Amino acid sequence: MLSACGGAQVVTLSGKERDAVLTYSEPMTDNLLAGMNEANYARFALNFDEQMKKAITEKAFQDMLSSIGGKLGAYQTREVSLVEDTGAYMRVTYTAKFANEDGVTVRVVFNDGTPDHLISGLWFDSPKLRQK
């Protein structure tokens, strides 16, 4: 939905580095996905940086719920697939299960330049989402 990563060299993280990112990213991702399920914009956008708040307004959130929620249904579970350092951003990619589709790719980008590592990017991808 929103791109926050440029052409920097991407490093896949593992071990303690990966765990350090997941310490802050997992609770933020929980809020984001729970906010979607609840249709609660305040919870969904709780950890957004200013750029994301401008990109995904409450109106855009409602449109996203109609589009994504209409095709995928409610979010159910996820597993971390990949944690990457792009330089200024940390990118966490998940494989998620929604009510109507399993294997949905969810990518959340965290701004490493903010003290709270706020969310600065979000994408959803799946075969159902690519259908017209």
Helices and strands as residue ranges (DSSP letters): E 11-12, H 15-38, H 41-44, H 50-55, H 58-64, I 65-69, H 70-72, E 75-85, E 89-98, E 101-111, E 119-125, H 127-130
